[in-house]
């Protein structure tokens, strides 16, 4: 930990990229695809507190 602290003191933090950059068209397409994939699943909770994921519509095979 001491060595890491010294390296950070010399080189700075590991990530200096900005989060406020413009999204490219490819990134927009990937984001839309990921959002569509997550919409097809539903999280169910068991009484013991555990969770599991099931398809919302078992007949829909479009994204699987």
Secondary structure, 3 states (H helix, E strand, C coil): CHHHHHHHHHHCCCCCCCCCCCCCHHHHHHHHHHHHHHHCEEEEECCCCCEEEEECCCCCCCCC
